[in-house]
Structure formats: C-alpha cells, structure tokens
Amino acid sequence: MDSTEIEVIPRSDARGVPALDVSGVSHSYGTRLALDNVSFTVPQGTFTALLGPNGAGKSTLFSLITRLYNTRVGEISILGHALSAEPGEALRRLGVVFQARTLDLDLSIRQNLAYHASLHGLPGRVARERTAAILKGSDLVARLGEKARNLSGGQLRRVEIVRAFMHSPRLILLDEPTVGLDIGSRAEIVEEVRRLVRQEGVSVLWATHLIDEIEESDRVVVLHRGKVLAEGDVPSIVERQDAVSIRDAFAALTGMARPDHDPAELRESRT
C-alpha cells in the first residue's frame, strides 16, 4: 500500500448486523455492581439515546465499549466484530466523544484535528479534505488556526465532535456531550450531531440524562441502577408505560421525578 493511501472503512457493513450489540454485560467495582446483565442493540443508521440519571452506569458502559475496561462478563460487538476476538476491527469503526474534555489547548483547532487523523493513518491531504467536508458551512472554519484555549466550552465540544468523525467511523459514542453547557450551546451541539449523522450516514449512541435532547424518531434505551428497563422507539416506550410523554414514561420506569431540566438551564433561566 502506498504511503498516501489508507484503507477505507466501508460506509455500511453487513446488512442487518447491529452497529452495536451489547449482550449480557455485567461489571462490578469491588462489591458494587455497576452494570447488571445489560443487553441492547443500536441498529445501523439510527440515533439511539442511552437515557439514565447520573450514576446509572452509562460511563461504565462506554468504558467497556471503548476497552478502557475489559469486558469479563458478556459480549460487545461493533458491526459484527466482537471486542473480545477482533478488538482492532471493532474499534477502528468507532468514534468517541468522552464526557471529559480531551483537546490539547495549546494546539490550534486544525492541529488537533490533524493529530487525531494521523493516529488513524490518514495522510495530511485526506485530513484536510475531511476537515473541509465535516465543517462545511460551519462558523468554525474561520477559526481553524486559533488555539483551542481561545474557544468557549460549547465550541470546544463541537471540535471534539468533528474530531470523532474525522476517520469516517460507522458508530459514534457521545457520553453526556452537553453537560455543563448553556441552553444555546446545548441546542447547537445536538443539531450539529444530528446534521453530521444525516450527512455521514452513521449510527450514534448518545448518553444523556436530559429528556429534551430526545426526539420522537429516536430509539431509546433506559438505563437505571445498572439495568436496562426499556428499549425501543419513543412512541412504543410511551405506549407500554401507558404514559403521555417520554418524560412520564421515564418517571414511571424509574420511580424518579420527571427530569425536565438541566441544573445549568435552571440557573440561566433565573438570571
């Protein structure tokens, strides 16, 4: 293979194979069971929301999918490639936005994106083309030469999302990507991801505790205290709980108050 060529990941894998298949996964921290026999799928081409309160086990699950932790009980597969047997094939189809910020603040936006691309074997030309394609029409194009530290929290998160798409993965994981952001920035992030999903034709697993980030057409997996309580599209979950909205269905499933607002949103509304 020429040094300017890279292996291209197919835009779609075997028809009918889930983008993500989590089967019977459990995980403990000492004696505390964080995940209890978790099973669900993310079909190809879907926006799936992993909905659960803080402490539900969402971040633990993401750590297992990305192999930060080893899966000792159960199996996880990405586009039909089991993490236990084919970790390289599975992970190269994956893009991730972690909850913690991971950009190098002393590098420019362009340098952050180029460095990530190089880690995945993309030549500079391909990295520049991908950057232009993903950011087409975005206000971030004019700021590519600026250091990351000059950006707002919402802008930093948007760059991390762009970075996750750089190597053309087929599945994107986003772990509470809007946490701590104001209402306007949250709306921009959600719309940006949905735009890229339509443009790139990828599958998404979006972890959140905020129900207003979920749309009627989304798939939802409700995770609470380490267990999957419901899985399906929004109307079917609402119907099964004999509820009038996904908020009420979530409250019925978990026994918790309706999670109407993010604390940051409440603080902003009072100012």
Helices and strands as residue ranges (DSSP letters): E 20-29, E 32-42, E 47-51, H 58-65, E 73-78, E 81-82, H 87-91, E 94-97, H 109-119, H 124-134, G 139-143, G 148-150, H 153-165, E 171-175, H 183-200, E 203-208, G 211-213, E 219-224, E 227-233, H 234-240, H 246-254, H 263-270
